[in-house]
């Protein structure tokens, strides 16, 4: 990566104020696609994607954490529905278990 791109990536990773990070987190928790987050926050979509793809970025951290917390809540609700006999919920929770096992193998 050349010096310019390296500096740009560093800025994208660290140049977001806490207020913006909080809004990104809020929108990610609502499962808002990246393109819509960029539009709602008046950000360049490509730059936001770069920041989210940078493993050292606070943008990535807040985005993934918020998304994971929502996914966890949804899985928990599906498990509760499966426990009371919902056939679709049983099917979904089985898929979650397979996904979890596949993730452990990596």
C-alpha positions in Angstrom: 0.0 0.0 0.0 1.5 3.4 -1.0 2.0 6.2 1.5 -1.1 8.2 0.4 -3.4 5.2 0.7 -1.9 4.3 4.1 -2.5 7.8 5.4 -6.0 7.8 4.0 -6.8 4.5 5.7 -5.3 5.7 9.0 -7.6 8.8 8.8 -10.6 6.8 8.0 -9.9 4.5 10.9 -9.3 7.2 13.4 -11.0 10.4 12.0 -14.5 9.7 13.2 -15.8 11.6 16.2 -17.5 9.8 19.0 -20.9 11.2 18.0 -20.5 9.8 14.5 -19.3 6.4 15.9 -22.4 6.4 18.1 -24.7 7.0 15.1 -23.0 4.3 13.1 -23.5 1.9 16.0 -27.2 2.9 16.3 -27.8 2.4 12.6 -25.9 -0.9 12.5 -27.9 -2.2 15.5 -31.0 -1.5 13.4 -29.4 -3.7 10.6 -29.1 -0.7 8.3 -27.0 -1.5 5.2 -23.7 0.3 4.8 -25.0 2.2 1.8 -27.9 3.6 3.8 -25.7 4.4 6.8 -23.5 6.5 4.4 -26.5 8.2 2.9 -28.2 9.0 6.3 -24.9 10.3 7.8 -23.8 12.1 4.6 -20.6 10.0 4.4 -18.8 8.8 1.3 -20.0 5.2 1.0 -16.6 3.9 -0.3 -14.8 5.6 2.5 -17.2 4.2 5.1 -16.7 0.7 3.6 -12.9 1.1 3.8 -13.1 2.1 7.4 -15.4 -0.9 8.2 -13.0 -3.2 6.5 -10.0 -2.0 8.4 -9.5 -4.4 11.2 -7.9 -1.8 13.5 -10.7 0.8 12.9 -13.0 2.0 15.7 -15.6 2.3 13.0 -15.4 -1.5 12.3 -15.5 -2.2 16.1 -18.7 -0.3 16.7 -20.3 -1.5 13.5 -19.6 -5.1 14.1 -20.4 -5.0 17.8 -23.8 -3.4 17.2 -24.7 -5.8 14.4 -23.6 -8.8 16.6 -25.7 -7.6 19.6 -28.8 -7.4 17.4 -28.1 -10.8 15.9 -27.7 -12.2 19.4 -31.1 -10.7 20.5 -32.8 -12.2 17.4 -31.2 -15.7 18.0 -32.3 -15.5 21.6 -35.9 -14.8 20.6 -35.8 -17.7 18.1 -34.5 -20.1 20.8 -37.4 -19.0 23.1 -39.9 -19.6 20.2 -38.3 -23.0 19.5 -38.6 -24.0 23.1 -42.4 -23.5 22.9 -42.7 -25.5 19.8 -42.4 -23.2 16.8 -41.4 -25.4 13.9 -39.8 -22.5 12.0 -37.9 -21.4 15.1 -36.6 -25.0 15.6 -35.4 -25.0 12.0 -33.7 -21.6 12.4 -32.0 -22.5 15.7 -30.6 -25.7 14.1 -29.1 -23.5 11.3 -27.6 -21.2 14.0 -26.0 -24.2 15.7 -24.5 -25.4 12.3 -23.2 -21.9 11.7 -21.6 -21.8 15.1 -20.0 -25.2 14.7 -18.6 -24.2 11.2 -17.2 -21.0 12.7 -15.4 -23.0 15.4 -13.7 -25.1 12.7 -11.9 -22.1 11.1 
